[in-house]
């Protein structure tokens, strides 16, 4: 059975960020991920990981100014220098936290923007980041997101992500396959994952509709977990859902589905 980690952006979010690490360990999670570590110091986070015996599974490259609407900057040719500084900052954190995977959010495409120009900028930035991360033994991931939760996001489907990976041509670029996002955009989850397993480095989950915990919606997670085991997926699965009530009250799905954190 794959390993489950707690996405601290969503889980235990009733607690201050640094307190979520202990809560995740107490709940039985061996690893954590989150969108951004940069609001805390790398020393503070490293201490929480060590004190709680947690693995830092993944975090994102800097996405720009989230409060002002940025959802990644990799598609913008005029922000390449900012992107490269973000790569250096992420690598600094990854080294301190022992993190071996970093995700890149592509960004929101402006209306009427030249799609070819955006793609060219993305390919160039990913080529640079994949090479820099590869030198440090850190994998670079890209993530398609659904157009309902993130209208205008440049990457929306798994085939588009794999096409970008092929164009970049780096052996250090992989897909982060979010089950929730891809259920909304395309379905056919099990066969898509199996067909592309060598290029999928990380999975994330939530149920649909509602983006709540498994068992609250339409996705057949007991089947999917068994299928992932059958096809030999041995990586992490990030629990990136919004608990219907509280995080702890919503963790019953782990036992009910014969899963284990």
Beta strands, then each sheet from edge to edge (+ up, - down):
strand 1: 3-7
strand 2: 31-33
strand 3: 55-60
strand 4: 101-104
strand 5: 139-142
strand 6: 173-178
strand 7: 200-205
strand 8: 236-239
sheet 1: 1+ 2+ 3+ 4+ 5+ 6+ 7+ 8+ 1+
end
